[in-house]
Amino acid sequence: MNLQDAMYNWLSIKVVADKRPDDQAAQDTRTFFEEILTEDHHISLLEVKSNHDYYIVHYHKDELKEIKKFPIELIDALLTSIQSEPKYNE
């Protein structure tokens, strides 16, 4: 999995896991993608900020500081989908 996809997936599930702390599947999936980022892509010091339109991920890759921006609407789509599905909200 390339870095862009891994970070997109991690951030999407992180948003879900943060909003649903009792959802063990979300917590486990976040951990899975964090392991991909750290072990496969050598990412450390992940920090997420947001503005009106974007989530901005600050991170270190091989000791270099980098940033990636993701549209809030795309990242929040997973959370919206989960929240609108009754079987996930019992």
HELIX and SHEET records of a PDB file:
HELIX    1   1 LEU A    3  LYS A   19  1                                  17    
HELIX    2   2 GLN A   24  GLU A   35  1                                  12    
HELIX    3   3 ILE A   36  ASP A   40  3                                   5    
HELIX    4   4 HIS A   41  HIS A   41  1                                   1    
HELIX    5   5 ILE A   72  ILE A   75  1                                   4    
HELIX    6   6 ALA A   77  GLN A   83  1                                   7    
HELIX    7   7 PRO A   86  TYR A   88  5                                   3    
SHEET    1   A 3 ILE A  43  SER A  50  0                                        
SHEET    2   A 3 TYR A  54  LYS A  61 -1                                        
SHEET    3   A 3 LEU A  64  PRO A  71 -1                                        
END                                                                             
